[in-house]
Amino acid sequence: MLLKTFLGISFCIEKTIDRKKKTVIFFLLTKISPIMKK
């Protein structure tokens, strides 16, 4: 039971980190793309 809870928490944390990473990558791409087009 405890292991399942731990896995669930770590999975949620991983999903949150993944979403943050995607947001950061998207933000960087939107910042870089106008520079690359010049």
mmCIF entry with sequence, helices, sheets and N, C-alpha, C, O atoms, coordinates in Angstrom:
data_MODEL
# 
_entry.id   MODEL 
# 
_entity.id                         1 
_entity.type                       polymer 
_entity.pdbx_number_of_molecules   1 
# 
_entity_poly.entity_id                      1 
_entity_poly.type                           'polypeptide(L)' 
_entity_poly.nstd_linkage                   no 
_entity_poly.nstd_monomer                   no 
_entity_poly.pdbx_seq_one_letter_code       MLLKTFLGISFCIEKTIDRKKKTVIFFLLTKISPIMKK 
_entity_poly.pdbx_seq_one_letter_code_can   MLLKTFLGISFCIEKTIDRKKKTVIFFLLTKISPIMKK 
_entity_poly.pdbx_strand_id                 A 
# 
loop_
_entity_poly_seq.entity_id 
_entity_poly_seq.num 
_entity_poly_seq.mon_id 
_entity_poly_seq.hetero 
1 1  MET n 
1 2  LEU n 
1 3  LEU n 
1 4  LYS n 
1 5  THR n 
1 6  PHE n 
1 7  LEU n 
1 8  GLY n 
1 9  ILE n 
1 10 SER n 
1 11 PHE n 
1 12 CYS n 
1 13 ILE n 
1 14 GLU n 
1 15 LYS n 
1 16 THR n 
1 17 ILE n 
1 18 ASP n 
1 19 ARG n 
1 20 LYS n 
1 21 LYS n 
1 22 LYS n 
1 23 THR n 
1 24 VAL n 
1 25 ILE n 
1 26 PHE n 
1 27 PHE n 
1 28 LEU n 
1 29 LEU n 
1 30 THR n 
1 31 LYS n 
1 32 ILE n 
1 33 SER n 
1 34 PRO n 
1 35 ILE n 
1 36 MET n 
1 37 LYS n 
1 38 LYS n 
# 
_struct_asym.id          A 
_struct_asym.entity_id   1 
# 
_struct_conf.conf_type_id            HELX_P 
_struct_conf.id                      HELX_P1 
_struct_conf.pdbx_PDB_helix_id       AA1 
_struct_conf.beg_label_comp_id       LEU 
_struct_conf.beg_label_asym_id       A 
_struct_conf.beg_label_seq_id        2 
_struct_conf.pdbx_beg_PDB_ins_code   ? 
_struct_conf.end_label_comp_id       LYS 
_struct_conf.end_label_asym_id       A 
_struct_conf.end_label_seq_id        37 
_struct_conf.pdbx_end_PDB_ins_code   ? 
_struct_conf.beg_auth_comp_id        LEU 
_struct_conf.beg_auth_asym_id        A 
_struct_conf.beg_auth_seq_id         2 
_struct_conf.end_auth_comp_id        LYS 
_struct_conf.end_auth_asym_id        A 
_struct_conf.end_auth_seq_id         37 
_struct_conf.pdbx_PDB_helix_class    1 
_struct_conf.details                 ? 
_struct_conf.pdbx_PDB_helix_length   36 
# 
_struct_conf_type.id          HELX_P 
_struct_conf_type.criteria    ? 
_struct_conf_type.reference   ? 
# 
loop_
_atom_site.group_PDB 
_atom_site.id 
_atom_site.type_symbol 
_atom_site.label_atom_id 
_atom_site.label_alt_id 
_atom_site.label_comp_id 
_atom_site.label_asym_id 
_atom_site.label_entity_id 
_atom_site.label_seq_id 
_atom_site.pdbx_PDB_ins_code 
_atom_site.Cartn_x 
_atom_site.Cartn_y 
_atom_site.Cartn_z 
_atom_site.occupancy 
_atom_site.B_iso_or_equiv 
_atom_site.pdbx_formal_charge 
_atom_site.auth_seq_id 
_atom_site.auth_comp_id 
_atom_site.auth_asym_id 
_atom_site.auth_atom_id 
_atom_site.pdbx_PDB_model_num 
ATOM 1   N N  . MET A 1 1  ? 0.843  -1.208 0.000   1.00 0.00 ? 1  MET A N  1 
ATOM 2   C CA . MET A 1 1  ? 0.000  0.000  0.000   1.00 0.00 ? 1  MET A CA 1 
ATOM 3   C C  . MET A 1 1  ? 0.876  1.255  0.000   1.00 0.00 ? 1  MET A C  1 
ATOM 4   O O  . MET A 1 1  ? 0.640  2.189  -0.765  1.00 0.00 ? 1  MET A O  1 
ATOM 5   N N  . LEU A 1 2  ? 1.884  1.259  0.866   1.00 0.00 ? 2  LEU A N  1 
ATOM 6   C CA . LEU A 1 2  ? 2.768  2.426  0.985   1.00 0.00 ? 2  LEU A CA 1 
ATOM 7   C C  . LEU A 1 2  ? 3.558  2.631  -0.307  1.00 0.00 ? 2  LEU A C  1 
ATOM 8   O O  . LEU A 1 2  ? 3.776  3.760  -0.745  1.00 0.00 ? 2  LEU A O  1 
ATOM 9   N N  . LEU A 1 3  ? 3.982  1.519  -0.908  1.00 0.00 ? 3  LEU A N  1 
ATOM 10  C CA . LEU A 1 3  ? 4.750  1.579  -2.158  1.00 0.00 ? 3  LEU A CA 1 
ATOM 11  C C  . LEU A 1 3  ? 3.909  2.194  -3.278  1.00 0.00 ? 3  LEU A C  1 
ATOM 12  O O  . LEU A 1 3  ? 4.400  3.004  -4.065  1.00 0.00 ? 3  LEU A O  1 
ATOM 13  N N  . LYS A 1 4  ? 2.638  1.798  -3.336  1.00 0.00 ? 4  LYS A N  1 
ATOM 14  C CA . LYS A 1 4  ? 1.731  2.340  -4.359  1.00 0.00 ? 4  LYS A CA 1 
ATOM 15  C C  . LYS A 1 4  ? 1.578  3.850  -4.197  1.00 0.00 ? 4  LYS A C  1 
ATOM 16  O O  . LYS A 1 4  ? 1.572  4.591  -5.179  1.00 0.00 ? 4  LYS A O  1 
ATOM 17  N N  . THR A 1 5  ? 1.456  4.294  -2.953  1.00 0.00 ? 5  THR A N  1 
ATOM 18  C CA . THR A 1 5  ? 1.318  5.720  -2.671  1.00 0.00 ? 5  THR A CA 1 
ATOM 19  C C  . THR A 1 5  ? 2.575  6.458  -3.100  1.00 0.00 ? 5  THR A C  1 
ATOM 20  O O  . THR A 1 5  ? 2.497  7.517  -3.722  1.00 0.00 ? 5  THR A O  1 
ATOM 21  N N  . PHE A 1 6  ? 3.725  5.904  -2.771  1.00 0.00 ? 6  PHE A N  1 
ATOM 22  C CA . PHE A 1 6  ? 5.012  6.503  -3.123  1.00 0.00 ? 6  PHE A CA 1 
ATOM 23  C C  . PHE A 1 6  ? 5.165  6.610  -4.638  1.00 0.00 ? 6  PHE A C  1 
ATOM 24  O O  . PHE A 1 6  ? 5.599  7.640  -5.154  1.00 0.00 ? 6  PHE A O  1 
ATOM 25  N N  . LEU A 1 7  ? 4.804  5.532  -5.352  1.00 0.00 ? 7  LEU A N  1 
ATOM 26  C CA . LEU A 1 7  ? 4.881  5.526  -6.816  1.00 0.00 ? 7  LEU A CA 1 
ATOM 27  C C  . LEU A 1 7  ? 3.943  6.570  -7.406  1.00 0.00 ? 7  LEU A C  1 
ATOM 28  O O  . LEU A 1 7  ? 4.291  7.255  -8.368  1.00 0.00 ? 7  LEU A O  1 
ATOM 29  N N  . GLY A 1 8  ? 2.762  6.686  -6.830  1.00 0.00 ? 8  GLY A N  1 
ATOM 30  C CA . GLY A 1 8  ? 1.791  7.676  -7.306  1.00 0.00 ? 8  GLY A CA 1 
ATOM 31  C C  . GLY A 1 8  ? 2.315  9.092  -7.134  1.00 0.00 ? 8  GLY A C  1 
ATOM 32  O O  . GLY A 1 8  ? 2.169  9.924  -8.029  1.00 0.00 ? 8  GLY A O  1 
ATOM 33  N N  . ILE A 1 9  ? 2.932  9.372  -5.974  1.00 0.00 ? 9  ILE A N  1 
ATOM 34  C CA . ILE A 1 9  ? 3.483  10.704 -5.697  1.00 0.00 ? 9  ILE A CA 1 
ATOM 35  C C  . ILE A 1 9  ? 4.630  11.014 -6.650  1.00 0.00 ? 9  ILE A C  1 
ATOM 36  O O  . ILE A 1 9  ? 4.676  12.097 -7.233  1.00 0.00 ? 9  ILE A O  1 
ATOM 37  N N  . SER A 1 10 ? 5.560  10.068 -6.814  1.00 0.00 ? 10 SER A N  1 
ATOM 38  C CA . SER A 1 10 ? 6.712  10.291 -7.690  1.00 0.00 ? 10 SER A CA 1 
ATOM 39  C C  . SER A 1 10 ? 6.263  10.464 -9.135  1.00 0.00 ? 10 SER A C  1 
ATOM 40  O O  . SER A 1 10 ? 6.864  11.235 -9.883  1.00 0.00 ? 10 SER A O  1 
ATOM 41  N N  . PHE A 1 11 ? 5.210  9.753  -9.533  1.00 0.00 ? 11 PHE A N  1 
ATOM 42  C CA . PHE A 1 11 ? 4.670  9.888  -10.886 1.00 0.00 ? 11 PHE A CA 1 
ATOM 43  C C  . PHE A 1 11 ? 4.097  11.284 -11.098 1.00 0.00 ? 11 PHE A C  1 
ATOM 44  O O  . PHE A 1 11 ? 4.305  11.896 -12.146 1.00 0.00 ? 11 PHE A O  1 
ATOM 45  N N  . CYS A 1 12 ? 3.369  11.787 -10.089 1.00 0.00 ? 12 CYS A N  1 
ATOM 46  C CA . CYS A 1 12 ? 2.792  13.132 -10.162 1.00 0.00 ? 12 CYS A CA 1 
ATOM 47  C C  . CYS A 1 12 ? 3.892  14.180 -10.255 1.00 0.00 ? 12 CYS A C  1 
ATOM 48  O O  . CYS A 1 12 ? 3.792  15.125 -11.037 1.00 0.00 ? 12 CYS A O  1 
ATOM 49  N N  . ILE A 1 13 ? 4.948  14.011 -9.451  1.00 0.00 ? 13 ILE A N  1 
ATOM 50  C CA . ILE A 1 13 ? 6.072  14.949 -9.457  1.00 0.00 ? 13 ILE A CA 1 
ATOM 51  C C  . ILE A 1 13 ? 6.736  14.940 -10.831 1.00 0.00 ? 13 ILE A C  1 
ATOM 52  O O  . ILE A 1 13 ? 7.059  15.993 -11.381 1.00 0.00 ? 13 ILE A O  1 
ATOM 53  N N  . GLU A 1 14 ? 6.935  13.748 -11.378 1.00 0.00 ? 14 GLU A N  1 
ATOM 54  C CA . GLU A 1 14 ? 7.570  13.606 -12.691 1.00 0.00 ? 14 GLU A CA 1 
ATOM 55  C C  . GLU A 1 14 ? 6.747  14.302 -13.769 1.00 0.00 ? 14 GLU A C  1 
ATOM 56  O O  . GLU A 1 14 ? 7.299  14.969 -14.644 1.00 0.00 ? 14 GLU A O  1 
ATOM 57  N N  . LYS A 1 15 ? 5.421  14.144 -13.704 1.00 0.00 ? 15 LYS A N  1 
ATOM 58  C CA . LYS A 1 15 ? 4.536  14.787 -14.680 1.00 0.00 ? 15 LYS A CA 1 
ATOM 59  C C  . LYS A 1 15 ? 4.627  16.303 -14.573 1.00 0.00 ? 15 LYS A C  1 
ATOM 60  O O  . LYS A 1 15 ? 4.621  17.004 -15.585 1.00 0.00 ? 15 LYS A O  1 
ATOM 61  N N  . THR A 1 16 ? 4.712  16.806 -13.343 1.00 0.00 ? 16 THR A N  1 
ATOM 62  C CA . THR A 1 16 ? 4.799  18.254 -13.127 1.00 0.00 ? 16 THR A CA 1 
ATOM 63  C C  . THR A 1 16 ? 6.104  18.793 -13.681 1.00 0.00 ? 16 THR A C  1 
ATOM 64  O O  . THR A 1 16 ? 6.123  19.836 -14.335 1.00 0.00 ? 16 THR A O  1 
ATOM 65  N N  . ILE A 1 17 ? 7.214  18.075 -13.419 1.00 0.00 ? 17 ILE A N  1 
ATOM 66  C CA . ILE A 1 17 ? 8.524  18.481 -13.921 1.00 0.00 ? 17 ILE A CA 1 
ATOM 67  C C  . ILE A 1 17 ? 8.514  18.464 -15.445 1.00 0.00 ? 17 ILE A C  1 
ATOM 68  O O  . ILE A 1 17 ? 9.039  19.373 -16.087 1.00 0.00 ? 17 ILE A O  1 
ATOM 69  N N  . ASP A 1 18 ? 7.910  17.419 -16.019 1.00 0.00 ? 18 ASP A N  1 
ATOM 70  C CA . ASP A 1 18 ? 7.847  17.281 -17.473 1.00 0.00 ? 18 ASP A CA 1 
ATOM 71  C C  . ASP A 1 18 ? 7.090  18.450 -18.088 1.00 0.00 ? 18 ASP A C  1 
ATOM 72  O O  . ASP A 1 18 ? 7.493  18.988 -19.120 1.00 0.00 ? 18 ASP A O  1 
ATOM 73  N N  . ARG A 1 19 ? 5.989  18.839 -17.448 1.00 0.00 ? 19 ARG A N  1 
ATOM 74  C CA . ARG A 1 19 ? 5.186  19.958 -17.950 1.00 0.00 ? 19 ARG A CA 1 
ATOM 75  C C  . ARG A 1 19 ? 5.988  21.251 -17.873 1.00 0.00 ? 19 ARG A C  1 
ATOM 76  O O  . ARG A 1 19 ? 5.955  22.068 -18.792 1.00 0.00 ? 19 ARG A O  1 
ATOM 77  N N  . LYS A 1 20 ? 6.709  21.429 -16.768 1.00 0.00 ? 20 LYS A N  1 
ATOM 78  C CA . LYS A 1 20 ? 7.533  22.629 -16.604 1.00 0.00 ? 20 LYS A CA 1 
ATOM 79  C C  . LYS A 1 20 ? 8.627  22.669 -17.658 1.00 0.00 ? 20 LYS A C  1 
ATOM 80  O O  . LYS A 1 20 ? 8.909  23.721 -18.232 1.00 0.00 ? 20 LYS A O  1 
ATOM 81  N N  . LYS A 1 21 ? 9.249  21.508 -17.914 1.00 0.00 ? 21 LYS A N  1 
ATOM 82  C CA . LYS A 1 21 ? 10.294 21.420 -18.940 1.00 0.00 ? 21 LYS A CA 1 
ATOM 83  C C  . LYS A 1 21 ? 9.731  21.818 -20.301 1.00 0.00 ? 21 LYS A C  1 
ATOM 84  O O  . LYS A 1 21 ? 10.357 22.580 -21.037 1.00 0.00 ? 21 LYS A O  1 
ATOM 85  N N  . LYS A 1 22 ? 8.549  21.301 -20.634 1.00 0.00 ? 22 LYS A N  1 
ATOM 86  C CA . LYS A 1 22 ? 7.912  21.616 -21.918 1.00 0.00 ? 22 LYS A CA 1 
ATOM 87  C C  . LYS A 1 22 ? 7.645  23.112 -22.023 1.00 0.00 ? 22 LYS A C  1 
ATOM 88  O O  . LYS A 1 22 ? 7.852  23.708 -23.080 1.00 0.00 ? 22 LYS A O  1 
ATOM 89  N N  . THR A 1 23 ? 7.188  23.719 -20.931 1.00 0.00 ? 23 THR A N  1 
ATOM 90  C CA . THR A 1 23 ? 6.904  25.155 -20.923 1.00 0.00 ? 23 THR A CA 1 
ATOM 91  C C  . THR A 1 23 ? 8.174  25.950 -21.149 1.00 0.00 ? 23 THR A C  1 
ATOM 92  O O  . THR A 1 23 ? 8.187  26.912 -21.917 1.00 0.00 ? 23 THR A O  1 
ATOM 93  N N  . VAL A 1 24 ? 9.254  25.542 -20.470 1.00 0.00 ? 24 VAL A N  1 
ATOM 94  C CA . VAL A 1 24 ? 10.544 26.226 -20.610 1.00 0.00 ? 24 VAL A CA 1 
ATOM 95  C C  . VAL A 1 24 ? 11.072 26.088 -22.033 1.00 0.00 ? 24 VAL A C  1 
ATOM 96  O O  . VAL A 1 24 ? 11.547 27.062 -22.616 1.00 0.00 ? 24 VAL A O  1 
ATOM 97  N N  . ILE A 1 25 ? 10.993 24.885 -22.593 1.00 0.00 ? 25 ILE A N  1 
ATOM 98  C CA . ILE A 1 25 ? 11.462 24.641 -23.961 1.00 0.00 ? 25 ILE A CA 1 
ATOM 99  C C  . ILE A 1 25 ? 10.643 25.480 -24.950 1.00 0.00 ? 25 ILE A C  1 
ATOM 100 O O  . ILE A 1 25 ? 11.200 26.091 -25.862 1.00 0.00 ? 25 ILE A O  1 
ATOM 101 N N  . PHE A 1 26 ? 9.331  25.505 -24.763 1.00 0.00 ? 26 PHE A N  1 
ATOM 102 C CA . PHE A 1 26 ? 8.459  26.296 -25.635 1.00 0.00 ? 26 PHE A CA 1 
ATOM 103 C C  . PHE A 1 26 ? 8.802  27.779 -25.537 1.00 0.00 ? 26 PHE A C  1 
ATOM 104 O O  . PHE A 1 26 ? 8.856  28.478 -26.549 1.00 0.00 ? 26 PHE A O  1 
ATOM 105 N N  . PHE A 1 27 ? 9.032  28.255 -24.319 1.00 0.00 ? 27 PHE A N  1 
ATOM 106 C CA . PHE A 1 27 ? 9.394  29.652 -24.080 1.00 0.00 ? 27 PHE A CA 1 
ATOM 107 C C  . PHE A 1 27 ? 10.709 29.993 -24.766 1.00 0.00 ? 27 PHE A C  1 
ATOM 108 O O  . PHE A 1 27 ? 10.834 31.037 -25.406 1.00 0.00 ? 27 PHE A O  1 
ATOM 109 N N  . LEU A 1 28 ? 11.693 29.099 -24.626 1.00 0.00 ? 28 LEU A N  1 
ATOM 110 C CA . LEU A 1 28 ? 13.002 29.313 -25.267 1.00 0.00 ? 28 LEU A CA 1 
ATOM 111 C C  . LEU A 1 28 ? 12.859 29.325 -26.785 1.00 0.00 ? 28 LEU A C  1 
ATOM 112 O O  . LEU A 1 28 ? 13.477 30.147 -27.462 1.00 0.00 ? 28 LEU A O  1 
ATOM 113 N N  . LEU A 1 29 ? 12.046 28.416 -27.320 1.00 0.00 ? 29 LEU A N  1 
ATOM 114 C CA . LEU A 1 29 ? 11.844 28.358 -28.774 1.00 0.00 ? 29 LEU A CA 1 
ATOM 115 C C  . LEU A 1 29 ? 11.220 29.640 -29.287 1.00 0.00 ? 29 LEU A C  1 
ATOM 116 O O  . LEU A 1 29 ? 11.628 30.151 -30.330 1.00 0.00 ? 29 LEU A O  1 
ATOM 117 N N  . THR A 1 30 ? 10.234 30.168 -28.570 1.00 0.00 ? 30 THR A N  1 
ATOM 118 C CA . THR A 1 30 ? 9.581  31.403 -29.013 1.00 0.00 ? 30 THR A CA 1 
ATOM 119 C C  . THR A 1 30 ? 10.542 32.589 -28.917 1.00 0.00 ? 30 THR A C  1 
ATOM 120 O O  . THR A 1 30 ? 10.432 33.547 -29.681 1.00 0.00 ? 30 THR A O  1 
ATOM 121 N N  . LYS A 1 31 ? 11.486 32.519 -27.973 1.00 0.00 ? 31 LYS A N  1 
ATOM 122 C CA . LYS A 1 31 ? 12.490 33.584 -27.833 1.00 0.00 ? 31 LYS A CA 1 
ATOM 123 C C  . LYS A 1 31 ? 13.553 33.477 -28.926 1.00 0.00 ? 31 LYS A C  1 
ATOM 124 O O  . LYS A 1 31 ? 14.016 34.492 -29.446 1.00 0.00 ? 31 LYS A O  1 
ATOM 125 N N  . ILE A 1 32 ? 13.939 32.249 -29.273 1.00 0.00 ? 32 ILE A N  1 
ATOM 126 C CA . ILE A 1 32 ? 15.034 32.029 -30.219 1.00 0.00 ? 32 ILE A CA 1 
ATOM 127 C C  . ILE A 1 32 ? 14.567 32.180 -31.668 1.00 0.00 ? 32 ILE A C  1 
ATOM 128 O O  . ILE A 1 32 ? 15.283 32.760 -32.485 1.00 0.00 ? 32 ILE A O  1 
ATOM 129 N N  . SER A 1 33 ? 13.392 31.673 -31.998 1.00 0.00 ? 33 SER A N  1 
ATOM 130 C CA . SER A 1 33 ? 12.941 31.654 -33.398 1.00 0.00 ? 33 SER A CA 1 
ATOM 131 C C  . SER A 1 33 ? 12.973 33.017 -34.103 1.00 0.00 ? 33 SER A C  1 
ATOM 132 O O  . SER A 1 33 ? 13.381 33.054 -35.264 1.00 0.00 ? 33 SER A O  1 
ATOM 133 N N  . PRO A 1 34 ? 12.571 34.138 -33.486 1.00 0.00 ? 34 PRO A N  1 
ATOM 134 C CA . PRO A 1 34 ? 12.678 35.424 -34.193 1.00 0.00 ? 34 PRO A CA 1 
ATOM 135 C C  . PRO A 1 34 ? 14.128 35.797 -34.501 1.00 0.00 ? 34 PRO A C  1 
ATOM 136 O O  . PRO A 1 34 ? 14.403 36.422 -35.525 1.00 0.00 ? 34 PRO A O  1 
ATOM 137 N N  . ILE A 1 35 ? 15.053 35.417 -33.622 1.00 0.00 ? 35 ILE A N  1 
ATOM 138 C CA . ILE A 1 35 ? 16.478 35.711 -33.819 1.00 0.00 ? 35 ILE A CA 1 
ATOM 139 C C  . ILE A 1 35 ? 17.010 34.886 -34.992 1.00 0.00 ? 35 ILE A C  1 
ATOM 140 O O  . ILE A 1 35 ? 17.786 35.384 -35.806 1.00 0.00 ? 35 ILE A O  1 
ATOM 141 N N  . MET A 1 36 ? 16.584 33.610 -35.074 1.00 0.00 ? 36 MET A N  1 
ATOM 142 C CA . MET A 1 36 ? 17.045 32.711 -36.123 1.00 0.00 ? 36 MET A CA 1 
ATOM 143 C C  . MET A 1 36 ? 16.546 33.170 -37.493 1.00 0.00 ? 36 MET A C  1 
ATOM 144 O O  . MET A 1 36 ? 17.237 32.984 -38.495 1.00 0.00 ? 36 MET A O  1 
ATOM 145 N N  . LYS A 1 37 ? 15.362 33.764 -37.548 1.00 0.00 ? 37 LYS A N  1 
ATOM 146 C CA . LYS A 1 37 ? 14.754 34.192 -38.818 1.00 0.00 ? 37 LYS A CA 1 
ATOM 147 C C  . LYS A 1 37 ? 15.482 35.382 -39.434 1.00 0.00 ? 37 LYS A C  1 
ATOM 148 O O  . LYS A 1 37 ? 15.446 35.561 -40.652 1.00 0.00 ? 37 LYS A O  1 
ATOM 149 N N  . LYS A 1 38 ? 16.137 36.193 -38.617 1.00 0.00 ? 38 LYS A N  1 
ATOM 150 C CA . LYS A 1 38 ? 16.818 37.412 -39.104 1.00 0.00 ? 38 LYS A CA 1 
ATOM 151 C C  . LYS A 1 38 ? 18.008 37.096 -39.994 1.00 0.00 ? 38 LYS A C  1 
ATOM 152 O O  . LYS A 1 38 ? 18.677 38.009 -40.477 1.00 0.00 ? 38 LYS A O  1 
# 
